[in-house]
Amino acid sequence: MVAVCDKDLLGKRLCDGDLKLEVSDRFYGGDLVDEGAVFSALEKASIANIIGNVIVGKALERSLISCLGVIEVGGVKHAQIVSLPRSKKP
């Protein structure tokens, strides 16, 4: 699992009506890494949680996510990746 956010969002709470999202240090915190490391990890991840207009925009540009799977919470883009293994036919 990979969790990544724009660094300026770390520690913030986003609200949009009843929808609330906390960009907590505990979940998203850790290492500040460069873009290459982020996308290397995202390309290998079976589960990813991505928040931030910059990082979601770059994931869209790289076709890692679809715009249909992006929501906005308080004006900030959020997406998730879940890759299920394909079953092998007998």
Protein Blocks (a to p, Z undefined) as FASTA:
>chain_A
ZZdddfklgopacdehjbccdddfklmgccdddfklmmmmmmmpmbdcdedjklmmmmmm
nopacfklpcceehiacdddddddddddZZ
